[in-house]
C-alpha cells in the first residue's frame, strides 16, 4: 500500500518490521539463499525509516512466532 501511494485511502497503515540481521537470517533460511543474495534483496527494499514515517502502527517482529502472535492479539483487541 505505501509503496503504491495508496496509504492515503486507509484509516490505519500497519507495518511489521524487524532488525536487519533477523531479516537476513529469515530470508536465508526460508529461501535457501547466500548471505550476499539476501543482502541484495534487503538493500533493494525501502529503508525501515520509510515504513516508520508512513505507518500509523508499527509492530516489531524481532522474536519468535509466539511473541509475534501475542502482539497481533493485543492489536486486534484494541480494534
C-alpha contacts under 8 A as a table, 3 or more apart, distances in Angstrom:
res1	aa1	res2	aa2	distance
1	X	4	X	5.32
1	X	5	X	6.24
1	X	6	X	4.99
1	X	7	X	5.33
2	X	5	X	5.12
2	X	6	X	5.92
2	X	7	X	5.09
2	X	51	X	7.80
2	X	54	X	7.00
3	X	6	X	7.68
4	X	7	X	7.86
5	X	8	X	7.10
6	X	9	X	5.81
6	X	10	X	7.50
7	X	10	X	5.41
7	X	13	X	6.58
7	X	54	X	7.97
8	X	11	X	7.78
10	X	13	X	6.57
12	X	55	X	7.41
12	X	56	X	5.70
12	X	57	X	7.20
13	X	54	X	7.64
13	X	55	X	4.89
13	X	56	X	5.26
13	X	57	X	6.26
14	X	55	X	5.79
14	X	56	X	6.23
14	X	57	X	4.74
14	X	58	X	5.79
14	X	59	X	7.40
15	X	51	X	6.54
15	X	52	X	7.61
15	X	55	X	6.23
15	X	57	X	6.42
15	X	58	X	5.02
15	X	59	X	6.23
16	X	58	X	5.96
16	X	59	X	4.74
16	X	60	X	5.80
16	X	61	X	6.48
17	X	48	X	7.38
17	X	58	X	7.09
17	X	59	X	6.16
17	X	60	X	4.88
17	X	61	X	5.82
17	X	62	X	7.88
18	X	22	X	6.49
18	X	23	X	6.41
18	X	60	X	5.49
18	X	61	X	5.04
18	X	62	X	5.15
19	X	22	X	5.39
19	X	23	X	6.32
19	X	62	X	6.51
20	X	23	X	5.08
20	X	24	X	6.12
21	X	24	X	5.08
21	X	25	X	6.23
22	X	25	X	5.10
22	X	26	X	6.13
22	X	62	X	6.75
23	X	26	X	5.13
23	X	27	X	6.05
24	X	27	X	5.29
24	X	28	X	6.04
24	X	35	X	7.20
24	X	38	X	5.86
24	X	39	X	6.78
24	X	42	X	7.68
25	X	28	X	5.17
25	X	29	X	6.13
26	X	29	X	5.17
26	X	30	X	5.91
27	X	30	X	5.12
27	X	31	X	5.69
27	X	32	X	7.48
27	X	33	X	7.32
27	X	38	X	6.33
28	X	31	X	5.55
28	X	32	X	5.09
28	X	33	X	4.94
28	X	34	X	6.50
28	X	35	X	6.67
28	X	38	X	6.31
29	X	32	X	5.38
29	X	33	X	7.48
33	X	37	X	6.10
33	X	38	X	6.38
34	X	37	X	5.28
34	X	38	X	6.34
35	X	38	X	5.06
35	X	39	X	6.14
36	X	39	X	5.11
36	X	40	X	6.25
37	X	40	X	5.07
37	X	41	X	6.28
38	X	41	X	5.08
38	X	42	X	6.30
39	X	42	X	5.10
39	X	43	X	6.05
40	X	43	X	5.15
40	X	44	X	6.16
41	X	44	X	5.26
41	X	45	X	6.86
42	X	45	X	5.40
43	X	46	X	7.52
43	X	47	X	7.90
46	X	50	X	6.37
46	X	51	X	7.74
47	X	50	X	5.47
47	X	51	X	7.30
48	X	51	X	5.41
48	X	52	X	6.42
49	X	52	X	4.90
49	X	53	X	5.97
50	X	53	X	5.26
50	X	54	X	6.20
51	X	54	X	5.12
51	X	55	X	5.82
52	X	55	X	5.52
52	X	58	X	6.85
55	X	58	X	6.69
59	X	71	X	7.41
61	X	64	X	7.70
61	X	68	X	5.91
63	X	67	X	6.19
63	X	68	X	6.87
64	X	67	X	5.51
64	X	68	X	6.38
65	X	68	X	4.96
65	X	69	X	6.14
66	X	69	X	5.22
66	X	70	X	6.29
67	X	70	X	5.04
67	X	71	X	6.41
68	X	71	X	5.17
68	X	72	X	6.33
69	X	72	X	4.97
69	X	73	X	6.08
70	X	73	X	5.10
70	X	74	X	6.39
71	X	74	X	5.19
71	X	75	X	6.37
72	X	75	X	5.02
72	X	76	X	6.14
73	X	76	X	5.04
73	X	77	X	6.07
74	X	77	X	5.11
74	X	78	X	6.39
75	X	78	X	5.21
75	X	79	X	6.68
76	X	79	X	5.27
